[in-house]
C-alpha cells in the first residue's frame, strides 16, 4: 500500500471579540474526499521537514505565513487506497488573511463546536489533542 506523508496545521488563535481560543478548519474542494473537513496542509516534499512543509503549504493554499510552533501529534491512518502519516503541527499566524485558494469553505471552531463539522477520518484522530489546546 502506498504511504503518503503530510503535515497539517493546527492554526490556533484567541478570538479578539469573544476572547476564546479557536482553531481553523477547512473543507476540501477537490478529490475523492471533497467536502470533508480537515486541518489544512499537504504533502512533504523530498528533503523537507514537517515544519518546513507546513509553512510552505499554508503559504500556497491560504496565502498566509505561519510559524510552526511544535508537533502535537503524528497520526497514522489506513484509507482504502493508501496509508496516511500526518504530522499535526501547532501553528500561529505571522501575516496574511487565510484566503481560500484551494478549499471550498473554512471556519474557526471553539472547543464546543470542534466536532460540529464532518471531519475526514484521519483528522478525527487528533481532535482530542486539539480539544486540550482550546481550554
C-alpha positions as a Markdown table, in Angstrom:
| # | Residue | x | y | z |
|---|---|---|---|---|
| 1 | Unk | 0.0 | 0.0 | 0.0 |
| 2 | Unk | 1.3 | 3.5 | -0.9 |
| 3 | Unk | 2.2 | 5.8 | 2.0 |
| 4 | Unk | 1.5 | 9.5 | 1.9 |
| 5 | Unk | 3.2 | 11.7 | 4.4 |
| 6 | Unk | 1.7 | 15.1 | 5.1 |
| 7 | Unk | 1.8 | 18.0 | 7.6 |
| 8 | Unk | -1.4 | 19.5 | 9.0 |
| 9 | Unk | -1.6 | 23.0 | 10.5 |
| 10 | Unk | -3.5 | 23.3 | 13.8 |
| 11 | Unk | -3.8 | 27.1 | 13.5 |
| 12 | Unk | -4.7 | 28.4 | 16.9 |
| 13 | Unk | -5.9 | 32.0 | 17.8 |
| 14 | Unk | -7.7 | 33.8 | 20.5 |
| 15 | Unk | -10.8 | 35.4 | 19.1 |
| 16 | Unk | -10.5 | 39.2 | 19.7 |
| 17 | Unk | -14.3 | 39.5 | 20.2 |
| 18 | Unk | -15.0 | 36.6 | 22.5 |
| 19 | Unk | -11.5 | 36.1 | 23.9 |
| 20 | Unk | -12.0 | 32.3 | 23.3 |
| 21 | Unk | -9.4 | 30.0 | 21.7 |
| 22 | Unk | -10.3 | 28.7 | 18.3 |
| 23 | Unk | -8.7 | 26.6 | 15.5 |
| 24 | Unk | -9.0 | 27.0 | 11.8 |
| 25 | Unk | -10.7 | 24.2 | 9.8 |
| 26 | Unk | -11.0 | 23.9 | 6.0 |
| 27 | Unk | -13.4 | 22.0 | 3.8 |
| 28 | Unk | -11.8 | 20.1 | 0.9 |
| 29 | Unk | -12.8 | 21.5 | -2.5 |
| 30 | Unk | -11.5 | 18.7 | -4.7 |
| 31 | Unk | -10.6 | 15.0 | -5.0 |
| 32 | Unk | -12.0 | 11.8 | -3.6 |
| 33 | Unk | -12.6 | 13.4 | -0.1 |
| 34 | Unk | -14.2 | 16.6 | -1.4 |
| 35 | Unk | -16.4 | 18.3 | 1.1 |
| 36 | Unk | -14.8 | 16.6 | 4.1 |
| 37 | Unk | -13.3 | 18.9 | 6.8 |
| 38 | Unk | -9.7 | 18.8 | 7.7 |
| 39 | Unk | -6.9 | 20.7 | 9.3 |
| 40 | Unk | -5.2 | 22.4 | 6.3 |
| 41 | Unk | -1.8 | 21.2 | 5.0 |
| 42 | Unk | -0.3 | 19.0 | 2.4 |
| 43 | Unk | 2.4 | 16.5 | 1.3 |
| 44 | Unk | 6.0 | 16.7 | 2.4 |
| 45 | Unk | 8.5 | 17.2 | -0.4 |
| 46 | Unk | 11.8 | 15.4 | -0.6 |
| 47 | Unk | 14.3 | 16.6 | 2.0 |
| 48 | Unk | 11.7 | 18.8 | 3.7 |
| 49 | Unk | 10.9 | 18.7 | 7.4 |
| 50 | Unk | 7.3 | 18.5 | 8.6 |
| 51 | Unk | 7.7 | 22.1 | 9.9 |
| 52 | Unk | 9.1 | 23.4 | 6.6 |
| 53 | Unk | 6.3 | 21.6 | 4.8 |
| 54 | Unk | 3.5 | 23.3 | 6.8 |
| 55 | Unk | 5.0 | 26.8 | 6.4 |
| 56 | Unk | 5.2 | 26.2 | 2.6 |
| 57 | Unk | 1.7 | 24.6 | 2.3 |
| 58 | Unk | -0.1 | 27.3 | 4.2 |
| 59 | Unk | 1.5 | 29.9 | 2.1 |
| 60 | Unk | 0.5 | 28.1 | -1.1 |
| 61 | Unk | -3.1 | 27.1 | 0.0 |
| 62 | Unk | -4.1 | 30.0 | 2.2 |
| 63 | Unk | -1.7 | 32.9 | 1.2 |
| 64 | Unk | -0.7 | 33.2 | 4.9 |
| 65 | Unk | 2.6 | 33.0 | 6.6 |
| 66 | Unk | 2.6 | 30.8 | 9.8 |
| 67 | Unk | 5.1 | 29.9 | 12.4 |
| 68 | Unk | 5.4 | 26.1 | 13.1 |
| 69 | Unk | 5.4 | 26.0 | 16.9 |
| 70 | Unk | 5.6 | 22.3 | 17.7 |
| 71 | Unk | 4.3 | 18.9 | 16.6 |
| 72 | Unk | 1.3 | 18.0 | 18.8 |
| 73 | Unk | 0.9 | 14.5 | 17.4 |
| 74 | Unk | 1.6 | 12.2 | 14.5 |
| 75 | Unk | -1.5 | 10.3 | 13.1 |
| 76 | Unk | -1.3 | 7.1 | 11.1 |
| 77 | Unk | -4.4 | 6.1 | 9.3 |
| 78 | Unk | -5.2 | 3.5 | 6.6 |
| 79 | Unk | -7.6 | 4.8 | 3.9 |
| 80 | Unk | -8.8 | 2.2 | 1.4 |
| 81 | Unk | -6.1 | 3.0 | -1.2 |
| 82 | Unk | -3.2 | 4.5 | 0.8 |
| 83 | Unk | -1.7 | 4.8 | 4.3 |
| 84 | Unk | -1.5 | 8.4 | 5.6 |
| 85 | Unk | 1.0 | 9.6 | 8.1 |
| 86 | Unk | 0.1 | 13.2 | 9.2 |
| 87 | Unk | 2.3 | 15.4 | 11.4 |
| 88 | Unk | -0.1 | 17.7 | 13.2 |
| 89 | Unk | 1.7 | 21.0 | 13.9 |
| 90 | Unk | 0.6 | 23.8 | 16.2 |
| 91 | Unk | 0.9 | 27.0 | 14.2 |
| 92 | Unk | 0.4 | 30.7 | 14.8 |
| 93 | Unk | -0.2 | 33.3 | 12.1 |
| 94 | Unk | 2.6 | 35.7 | 11.3 |
| 95 | Unk | 0.9 | 37.5 | 8.4 |
| 96 | Unk | -1.9 | 37.1 | 5.9 |
| 97 | Unk | -5.7 | 36.7 | 5.9 |
| 98 | Unk | -6.2 | 32.9 | 5.3 |
| 99 | Unk | -7.5 | 33.3 | 1.8 |
| 100 | Unk | -9.2 | 30.1 | 0.4 |
| 101 | Unk | -7.2 | 29.3 | -2.7 |
| 102 | Unk | -7.9 | 25.5 | -2.8 |
| 103 | Unk | -10.6 | 24.9 | -0.3 |
| 104 | Unk | -14.4 | 25.0 | -0.5 |
| 105 | Unk | -15.0 | 26.7 | 2.9 |
| 106 | Unk | -13.4 | 27.4 | 6.2 |
| 107 | Unk | -14.4 | 28.2 | 9.8 |
| 108 | Unk | -13.0 | 28.9 | 13.2 |
| 109 | Unk | -14.0 | 26.3 | 15.8 |
| 110 | Unk | -14.1 | 26.5 | 19.6 |
| 111 | Unk | -13.9 | 23.6 | 22.0 |
| 112 | Unk | -17.8 | 23.4 | 21.9 |
| 113 | Unk | -18.1 | 23.5 | 18.1 |
| 114 | Unk | -15.0 | 21.4 | 17.3 |
| 115 | Unk | -17.0 | 18.2 | 16.5 |
| 116 | Unk | -19.8 | 20.1 | 14.6 |
| 117 | Unk | -18.2 | 19.6 | 11.2 |
| 118 | Unk | -17.8 | 16.3 | 9.2 |
| 119 | Unk | -14.1 | 15.7 | 9.7 |
| 120 | Unk | -12.1 | 13.3 | 7.5 |
| 121 | Unk | -11.4 | 10.0 | 9.2 |
| 122 | Unk | -7.7 | 10.7 | 9.9 |
| 123 | Unk | -8.3 | 14.2 | 11.2 |
| 124 | Unk | -10.8 | 12.7 | 13.8 |
| 125 | Unk | -7.8 | 11.1 | 15.5 |
| 126 | Unk | -6.2 | 14.4 | 16.5 |
| 127 | Unk | -9.4 | 16.1 | 17.9 |
| 128 | Unk | -8.8 | 15.0 | 21.5 |
| 129 | Unk | -5.4 | 16.7 | 21.5 |
| 130 | Unk | -6.8 | 19.8 | 19.7 |
| 131 | Unk | -9.6 | 20.0 | 22.3 |
| 132 | Unk | -6.9 | 20.2 | 25.1 |
| 133 | Unk | -5.5 | 23.3 | 23.3 |
| 134 | Unk | -8.9 | 25.0 | 23.3 |
| 135 | Unk | -9.4 | 25.3 | 27.1 |
